[in-house]
Amino acid sequence: MAPHKRRTLTALGAGVALLAVLGWILWDDRVPRRLAVVVPNQVYRGAWQSPKALRHLITSHHIRTIMTLTAISVDDPKYVAQKPVVDATGLTWVIVPMRGSTATPAQLEEAADLIADPARRPVFFHCVGGHHRSNLVQMAYRIRHEGWDADQAWEEVRAFPWTRPEADADQRDRALINAFAATQRAKARLVAGRATP
């Protein structure tokens, strides 16, 4: 092949690659990350969203409450980017300050109760990556408010493509939700015992 044809093909290939990358960046900025439906038309979960994706999510799903599952500073760039979107839409924004990729039983109860509140729905809850804390809260909601056991709840989140059941962090999530389920069962037995004359 002649050198000028090779250069032309190389330049054309580089241009196509550049357009593909730019297209992906623009598309990615508008498409919600790791969005999943927990309860159709009522409960959604995902990762931290770009402002454009968040606006689209709020509009298309008529979101009334956003629950952020992270301890975040008002100076954090993610907070700074999300706040104008929330303020402009008049939504309720609740922050359950979970640290790292884990949660306490009290935080799981609080988040599950917020999701279950009909006055807050439709609700969108998210952590940063849409993985560990979001998985934990989804499982806690299923256990605390829908009567699922830990295995059923685990199987549901295990099906997400980002869950890695063999990974240590996901095994810690499973152990935490097993303990949460056991605590919820014990609380339910205690309440039932008090109700029995």
Backbone as CSV, one residue per row, in Angstrom:
resi,resn,N_x,N_y,N_z,CA_x,CA_y,CA_z,C_x,C_y,C_z
1,MET,0.856,-1.178,0.000,0.000,0.000,0.000,0.896,1.233,0.000
2,ALA,0.461,2.210,-0.769,1.226,3.446,-0.908,1.221,4.204,0.420
3,PRO,2.328,4.887,0.776,2.419,5.606,2.045,1.314,6.636,2.246
4,HIS,0.911,7.349,1.200,-0.134,8.362,1.384,-1.486,7.708,1.676
5,LYS,-1.751,6.526,1.086,-2.997,5.811,1.386,-2.984,5.299,2.823
6,ARG,-1.817,4.801,3.254,-1.694,4.304,4.627,-1.935,5.437,5.627
7,ARG,-1.337,6.620,5.351,-1.544,7.775,6.231,-3.017,8.192,6.242
8,THR,-3.662,8.172,5.090,-5.072,8.551,5.002,-5.929,7.571,5.804
9,LEU,-5.672,6.282,5.665,-6.428,5.273,6.414,-6.176,5.389,7.909
10,THR,-4.934,5.660,8.287,-4.602,5.829,9.699,-5.319,7.052,10.271
11,ALA,-5.308,8.137,9.542,-5.994,9.354,10.003,-7.495,9.122,10.083
12,LEU,-8.043,8.433,9.102,-9.470,8.132,9.104,-9.822,7.242,10.301
13,GLY,-9.007,6.241,10.555,-9.229,5.349,11.706,-9.153,6.111,13.021
14,ALA,-8.175,7.009,13.142,-8.048,7.806,14.360,-9.252,8.729,14.528
15,GLY,-9.739,9.290,13.431,-10.915,10.160,13.501,-12.155,9.398,13.945
16,VAL,-12.336,8.194,13.412,-13.479,7.362,13.808,-13.367,7.002,15.289
17,ALA,-12.169,6.646,15.725,-11.973,6.300,17.142,-12.268,7.495,18.041
18,LEU,-11.807,8.680,17.628,-12.060,9.892,18.409,-13.557,10.193,18.483
19,LEU,-14.264,10.072,17.374,-15.713,10.284,17.366,-16.420,9.266,18.259
20,ALA,-15.965,8.024,18.250,-16.573,6.990,19.097,-16.378,7.329,20.566
21,VAL,-15.184,7.766,20.944,-14.913,8.128,22.339,-15.750,9.335,22.745
22,LEU,-15.807,10.353,21.900,-16.621,11.533,22.211,-18.097,11.171,22.317
23,GLY,-18.574,10.335,21.430,-19.962,9.879,21.494,-20.239,9.132,22.777
24,TRP,-19.326,8.282,23.186,-19.503,7.524,24.426,-19.532,8.467,25.628
25,ILE,-18.647,9.447,25.647,-18.611,10.402,26.764,-19.933,11.171,26.843
26,LEU,-20.404,11.669,25.714,-21.664,12.412,25.715,-22.834,11.516,26.097
27,TRP,-22.866,10.315,25.574,-23.936,9.368,25.901,-23.873,9.008,27.380
28,ASP,-22.683,8.728,27.872,-22.511,8.313,29.265,-22.936,9.411,30.226
29,ASP,-22.783,10.657,29.834,-23.131,11.776,30.704,-24.642,11.903,30.902
30,ARG,-25.424,11.356,29.982,-26.880,11.474,30.069,-27.562,10.201,30.550
31,VAL,-26.893,9.084,30.443,-27.495,7.795,30.789,-27.191,7.461,32.243
32,PRO,-28.221,7.188,33.051,-27.990,6.856,34.463,-27.085,5.629,34.626
33,ARG,-26.161,5.724,35.556,-25.216,4.645,35.827,-25.812,3.635,36.800
34,ARG,-25.695,2.375,36.425,-26.116,1.243,37.256,-27.548,1.403,37.782
35,LEU,-28.395,1.934,36.968,-29.791,2.106,37.344,-30.490,0.752,37.308
36,ALA,-31.248,0.465,38.355,-32.050,-0.758,38.406,-33.374,-0.445,39.094
37,VAL,-34.394,-1.141,38.678,-35.718,-0.999,39.266,-35.845,-2.005,40.402
38,VAL,-36.182,-1.526,41.590,-36.413,-2.411,42.743,-37.902,-2.714,42.835
39,VAL,-38.725,-1.672,42.786,-40.181,-1.805,42.748,-40.645,-0.942,41.581
40,PRO,-41.269,-1.533,40.562,-41.658,-0.753,39.383,-42.468,0.501,39.741
41,ASN,-42.044,1.606,39.134,-42.684,2.921,39.304,-42.602,3.479,40.720
42,GLN,-41.839,2.847,41.613,-41.784,3.277,43.016,-40.378,3.412,43.577
43,VAL,-39.519,2.417,43.323,-38.194,2.392,43.954,-37.143,2.045,42.903
44,TYR,-36.114,2.928,42.836,-35.010,2.766,41.895,-33.706,2.886,42.665
45,ARG,-32.683,2.245,42.148,-31.372,2.344,42.788,-30.299,2.477,41.726
46,GLY,-29.120,2.986,42.168,-28.040,3.140,41.210,-26.785,3.709,41.835
47,ALA,-25.956,4.278,40.974,-24.699,4.899,41.377,-24.897,6.414,41.428
48,TRP,-23.832,7.119,41.813,-23.867,8.580,41.770,-23.980,8.982,40.311
49,GLN,-24.864,9.919,39.999,-25.157,10.290,38.623,-24.552,11.635,38.256
50,SER,-24.293,11.808,36.969,-23.929,13.141,36.479,-25.172,14.018,36.588
51,PRO,-25.018,15.335,36.607,-26.203,16.199,36.678,-27.208,15.937,35.553
52,LYS,-26.739,15.734,34.324,-27.654,15.475,33.213,-28.393,14.154,33.402
53,ALA,-27.676,13.129,33.798,-28.312,11.825,34.009,-29.302,11.887,35.167
54,LEU,-28.946,12.615,36.218,-29.848,12.751,37.367,-31.129,13.479,36.961
55,ARG,-30.995,14.570,36.203,-32.174,15.300,35.722,-33.074,14.384,34.894
56,HIS,-32.455,13.622,34.013,-33.219,12.687,33.171,-33.925,11.635,34.025
57,LEU,-33.223,11.094,34.997,-33.784,10.077,35.898,-34.973,10.637,36.677
58,ILE,-34.821,11.826,37.233,-35.888,12.464,38.012,-37.122,12.681,37.140
59,THR,-36.916,13.197,35.955,-38.027,13.493,35.057,-38.710,12.231,34.551
60,SER,-37.921,11.285,34.088,-38.521,10.105,33.461,-39.199,9.178,34.461
61,HIS,-38.751,9.188,35.719,-39.340,8.287,36.715,-40.137,9.037,37.793
62,HIS,-40.297,10.344,37.626,-41.098,11.164,38.554,-40.615,11.030,40.004
63,ILE,-39.304,11.026,40.183,-38.692,10.837,41.498,-39.099,11.974,42.435
64,ARG,-39.450,11.619,43.670,-39.803,12.607,44.702,-38.725,12.709,45.776
65,THR,-37.991,11.595,45.992,-36.968,11.570,47.045,-35.701,10.922,46.503
66,ILE,-34.579,11.553,46.800,-33.276,10.957,46.515,-32.636,10.650,47.854
67,MET,-32.151,9.431,48.002,-31.456,9.045,49.224,-30.015,8.692,48.851
68,THR,-29.083,9.452,49.413,-27.666,9.252,49.176,-27.090,8.446,50.336
69,LEU,-26.444,7.344,50.004,-25.927,6.415,51.009,-24.430,6.590,51.187
70,THR,-24.034,7.786,51.543,-22.612,8.049,51.751,-22.439,9.234,52.689
71,ALA,-21.383,9.190,53.442,-21.016,10.335,54.276,-20.284,11.298,53.354
72,ILE,-20.888,12.442,53.095,-20.326,13.344,52.101,-20.275,14.762,52.644
73,SER,-19.235,15.440,52.296,-19.055,16.833,52.682,-19.743,17.727,51.658
74,VAL,-20.223,18.871,52.108,-20.848,19.820,51.181,-19.827,20.424,50.214
75,ASP,-18.543,20.199,50.472,-17.496,20.685,49.577,-17.109,19.650,48.521
76,ASP,-17.591,18.417,48.685,-17.256,17.361,47.742,-17.804,17.716,46.355
77,PRO,-17.002,17.564,45.307,-17.470,17.912,43.954,-18.755,17.170,43.541
78,LYS,-18.934,15.953,44.003,-20.156,15.214,43.671,-21.376,15.900,44.297
79,TYR,-21.222,16.320,45.551,-22.303,17.031,46.246,-22.594,18.356,45.548
80,VAL,-21.547,19.078,45.256,-21.685,20.391,44.618,-22.402,20.259,43.276
81,ALA,-22.114,19.202,42.513,-22.750,18.999,41.213,-24.211,18.566,41.353
82,GLN,-24.522,17.769,42.371,-25.875,17.240,42.518,-26.827,18.252,43.142
83,LYS,-26.343,19.092,44.034,-27.213,20.004,44.785,-28.062,20.920,43.900
84,PRO,-27.507,21.559,42.865,-28.360,22.428,42.037,-29.499,21.671,41.348
85,VAL,-29.247,20.431,40.970,-30.293,19.627,40.330,-31.407,19.353,41.334
86,VAL,-31.028,18.957,42.545,-32.021,18.678,43.578,-32.785,19.955,43.933
87,ASP,-32.064,21.063,44.107,-32.713,22.334,44.451,-33.689,22.781,43.361
88,ALA,-33.308,22.614,42.105,-34.146,23.065,40.990,-35.422,22.243,40.863
89,THR,-35.375,21.002,41.288,-36.550,20.136,41.139,-37.422,20.126,42.385
90,GLY,-36.926,20.654,43.495,-37.714,20.690,44.722,-37.879,19.341,45.391
91,LEU,-37.015,18.419,45.080,-37.070,17.081,45.680,-36.631,17.095,47.131
92,THR,-36.965,16.026,47.822,-36.412,15.793,49.145,-35.118,15.022,48.939
93,TRP,-34.047,15.480,49.590,-32.755,14.798,49.489,-32.368,14.372,50.898
94,VAL,-32.284,13.082,51.090,-31.937,12.516,52.390,-30.559,11.883,52.278
95,ILE,-29.719,12.160,53.246,-28.390,11.544,53.266,-28.312,10.619,54.472
96,VAL,-28.044,9.353,54.201,-27.784,8.372,55.254,-26.268,8.161,55.211
97,PRO,-25.538,8.705,56.175,-24.076,8.817,56.067,-23.303,7.517,56.322
98,MET,-23.387,6.597,55.367,-22.631,5.346,55.461,-21.190,5.605,55.039
99,ARG,-20.275,5.009,55.755,-18.853,5.200,55.458,-18.276,3.956,54.809
100,GLY,-17.388,4.173,53.869,-16.782,3.047,53.178,-17.833,2.296,52.378
101,SER,-17.646,1.023,52.222,-18.603,0.204,51.472,-19.416,-0.659,52.422
102,THR,-19.805,-0.097,53.535,-20.545,-0.871,54.519,-21.595,0.001,55.181
103,ALA,-22.327,-0.583,56.116,-23.381,0.153,56.823,-23.604,-0.498,58.169
104,THR,-24.119,0.286,59.114,-24.485,-0.285,60.409,-25.914,-0.817,60.309
105,PRO,-26.315,-1.716,61.216,-27.708,-2.182,61.210,-28.709,-1.028,61.341
106,ALA,-28.388,-0.032,62.167,-29.290,1.113,62.327,-29.431,1.885,61.014
107,GLN,-28.332,2.057,60.276,-28.404,2.744,58.988,-29.225,1.939,57.983
108,LEU,-29.070,0.626,57.998,-29.853,-0.215,57.089,-31.343,-0.114,57.409
109,GLU,-31.678,-0.113,58.695,-33.083,0.047,59.087,-33.614,1.408,58.641
110,GLU,-32.840,2.466,58.893,-33.270,3.812,58.517,-33.513,3.903,57.009
111,ALA,-32.569,3.412,56.220,-32.709,3.482,54.761,-33.893,2.642,54.283
112,ALA,-34.049,1.436,54.828,-35.174,0.576,54.431,-36.502,1.239,54.775
113,ASP,-36.584,1.873,55.937,-37.825,2.542,56.348,-38.130,3.747,55.452
114,LEU,-37.112,4.492,55.058,-37.314,5.625,54.157,-37.843,5.141,52.803
115,ILE,-37.281,4.066,52.290,-37.729,3.518,51.012,-39.177,3.050,51.104
116,ALA,-39.552,2.466,52.231,-40.899,1.910,52.399,-41.972,2.976,52.599
117,ASP,-41.586,4.192,52.919,-42.546,5.263,53.201,-43.238,5.698,51.908
118,PRO,-44.551,5.457,51.782,-45.259,5.812,50.544,-45.195,7.312,50.226
119,ALA,-45.067,8.155,51.230,-45.016,9.599,50.996,-43.727,10.019,50.290
120,ARG,-42.715,9.190,50.310,-41.428,9.528,49.687,-41.311,8.994,48.257
121,ARG,-42.223,8.162,47.852,-42.098,7.491,46.559,-42.656,8.328,45.419
122,PRO,-42.093,8.110,44.248,-40.969,7.269,43.868,-39.655,7.786,44.462
123,VAL,-38.823,6.840,44.855,-37.547,7.153,45.490,-36.407,6.548,44.679
124,PHE,-35.313,7.295,44.631,-34.074,6.810,44.011,-33.005,6.825,45.080
125,PHE,-32.404,5.665,45.364,-31.305,5.633,46.328,-30.029,5.228,45.620
126,HIS,-28.928,5.773,46.130,-27.650,5.515,45.473,-26.495,5.675,46.451
127,CYS,-25.405,4.998,46.126,-24.124,5.252,46.791,-23.211,5.833,45.713
128,VAL,-21.925,5.668,45.826,-21.038,6.230,44.814,-20.998,5.321,43.589
129,GLY,-20.659,4.052,43.806,-20.516,3.125,42.687,-21.774,2.345,42.347
130,GLY,-22.801,2.431,43.197,-24.020,1.669,42.943,-23.868,0.194,43.198
131,HIS,-22.950,-0.152,44.083,-22.662,-1.563,44.323,-22.936,-1.934,45.776
132,HIS,-21.953,-1.807,46.644,-22.046,-2.370,47.994,-23.154,-1.754,48.844
133,ARG,-23.103,-0.461,49.095,-24.123,0.147,49.953,-25.509,0.058,49.327
134,SER,-25.594,0.249,48.025,-26.897,0.124,47.358,-27.410,-1.310,47.436
135,ASN,-26.530,-2.286,47.245,-26.940,-3.686,47.405,-27.431,-3.951,48.825
136,LEU,-26.677,-3.473,49.812,-27.047,-3.702,51.202,-28.415,-3.103,51.520
137,VAL,-28.665,-1.892,51.061,-29.939,-1.232,51.350,-31.086,-1.929,50.627
138,GLN,-30.864,-2.353,49.407,-31.908,-3.090,48.694,-32.261,-4.372,49.451
139,MET,-31.240,-5.103,49.894,-31.491,-6.336,50.651,-32.191,-6.039,51.971
140,ALA,-31.757,-4.983,52.652,-32.384,-4.616,53.934,-33.858,-4.272,53.736
141,TYR,-34.164,-3.546,52.684,-35.558,-3.207,52.387,-36.372,-4.478,52.166
142,ARG,-35.859,-5.387,51.352,-36.596,-6.630,51.066,-36.841,-7.429,52.351
143,ILE,-35.834,-7.485,53.206,-35.946,-8.261,54.451,-36.886,-7.579,55.440
144,ARG,-36.687,-6.300,55.672,-37.434,-5.583,56.712,-38.893,-5.302,56.324
145,HIS,-39.148,-5.048,55.041,-40.489,-4.609,54.646,-41.235,-5.559,53.721
146,GLU,-40.542,-6.519,53.152,-41.230,-7.436,52.257,-41.155,-8.887,52.723
147,GLY,-40.516,-9.109,53.874,-40.500,-10.442,54.460,-39.585,-11.445,53.785
148,TRP,-38.652,-10.966,52.987,-37.719,-11.885,52.336,-36.723,-12.387,53.361
149,ASP,-36.138,-13.544,53.074,-35.023,-13.985,53.910,-33.723,-13.516,53.247
150,ALA,-32.628,-13.698,53.970,-31.338,-13.192,53.484,-30.925,-13.847,52.170
151,ASP,-31.214,-15.131,52.017,-30.840,-15.826,50.783,-31.586,-15.275,49.579
152,GLN,-32.890,-15.024,49.726,-33.666,-14.447,48.625,-33.123,-13.067,48.254
153,ALA,-32.856,-12.254,49.268,-32.357,-10.902,49.021,-30.989,-10.946,48.345
154,TRP,-30.132,-11.858,48.802,-28.799,-11.995,48.204,-28.911,-12.422,46.742
155,GLU,-29.769,-13.372,46.445,-29.907,-13.860,45.068,-30.348,-12.743,44.128
156,GLU,-31.196,-11.843,44.624,-31.634,-10.739,43.776,-30.469,-9.825,43.405
157,VAL,-29.663,-9.407,44.382,-28.556,-8.486,44.065,-27.390,-9.228,43.412
158,ARG,-27.284,-10.491,43.665,-26.227,-11.301,43.044,-26.369,-11.313,41.525
159,ALA,-27.576,-11.160,41.035,-27.836,-11.193,39.600,-27.343,-9.943,38.870
160,PHE,-27.046,-8.865,39.595,-26.541,-7.669,38.925,-25.160,-7.952,38.348
161,PRO,-24.862,-7.407,37.167,-23.566,-7.699,36.543,-22.372,-7.158,37.324
162,TRP,-22.578,-6.181,38.199,-21.464,-5.609,38.968,-21.213,-6.363,40.267
163,THR,-22.123,-7.217,40.688,-21.905,-7.998,41.906,-20.944,-9.135,41.585
164,ARG,-19.964,-9.325,42.441,-18.964,-10.390,42.278,-19.063,-11.301,43.503
165,PRO,-19.941,-12.317,43.456,-20.209,-13.138,44.638,-18.966,-13.758,45.283
166,GLU,-17.944,-14.006,44.472,-16.732,-14.635,45.007,-15.767,-13.636,45.640
167,ALA,-15.965,-12.365,45.411,-15.048,-11.345,45.929,-15.234,-11.167,47.440
168,ASP,-14.141,-10.878,48.114,-14.186,-10.701,49.573,-15.183,-9.625,49.994
169,ALA,-15.189,-8.495,49.291,-16.085,-7.396,49.672,-17.549,-7.824,49.546
170,ASP,-17.879,-8.556,48.497,-19.257,-9.018,48.345,-19.591,-10.093,49.375
171,GLN,-18.626,-10.886,49.767,-18.861,-11.866,50.827,-19.090,-11.160,52.170
172,ARG,-18.398,-10.039,52.392,-18.661,-9.241,53.602,-20.077,-8.668,53.571
173,ASP,-20.516,-8.223,52.389,-21.900,-7.747,52.242,-22.875,-8.864,52.606
174,ARG,-22.599,-10.054,52.128,-23.509,-11.171,52.405,-23.533,-11.497,53.895
175,ALA,-22.379,-11.490,54.519,-22.323,-11.759,55.961,-23.077,-10.673,56.736
176,LEU,-22.914,-9.428,56.323,-23.605,-8.323,56.997,-25.122,-8.455,56.845
177,ILE,-25.580,-8.822,55.663,-27.027,-8.926,55.465,-27.571,-10.164,56.173
178,ASN,-26.783,-11.221,56.295,-27.219,-12.390,57.082,-27.431,-11.982,58.538
179,ALA,-26.485,-11.200,59.079,-26.613,-10.734,60.463,-27.812,-9.794,60.608
180,PHE,-28.012,-8.925,59.625,-29.161,-8.016,59.650,-30.467,-8.811,59.659
181,ALA,-30.567,-9.813,58.820,-31.778,-10.637,58.750,-32.028,-11.350,60.074
182,ALA,-30.965,-11.853,60.690,-31.118,-12.535,61.987,-31.629,-11.554,63.048
183,THR,-31.105,-10.340,63.047,-31.559,-9.315,63.992,-33.022,-8.965,63.751
184,GLN,-33.404,-8.850,62.491,-34.798,-8.530,62.159,-35.737,-9.655,62.608
185,ARG,-35.309,-10.905,62.428,-36.134,-12.038,62.888,-36.292,-12.007,64.397
186,ALA,-35.182,-11.731,65.102,-35.232,-11.675,66.569,-36.165,-10.555,67.035
187,LYS,-36.101,-9.403,66.392,-36.983,-8.284,66.746,-38.449,-8.652,66.496
188,ALA,-38.708,-9.328,65.399,-40.073,-9.722,65.073,-40.607,-10.719,66.095
189,ARG,-39.757,-11.650,66.535,-40.187,-12.614,67.582,-40.469,-11.905,68.889
190,LEU,-39.650,-10.925,69.216,-39.847,-10.157,70.443,-41.176,-9.395,70.408
191,VAL,-41.452,-8.742,69.285,-42.704,-8.009,69.125,-43.887,-8.979,69.186
192,ALA,-43.781,-10.120,68.528,-44.855,-11.108,68.542,-45.079,-11.645,69.931
193,GLY,-43.998,-11.827,70.696,-44.121,-12.312,72.082,-44.836,-11.315,72.971
194,ARG,-44.591,-10.041,72.746,-45.266,-8.997,73.531,-46.748,-8.910,73.177
195,ALA,-47.069,-9.209,71.926,-48.459,-9.099,71.475,-49.292,-10.288,71.930
196,THR,-48.648,-11.385,72.287,-49.378,-12.573,72.722,-49.786,-12.412,74.186
197,PRO,-51.120,-12.576,74.490,-51.560,-12.393,75.896,-51.112,-13.529,76.782
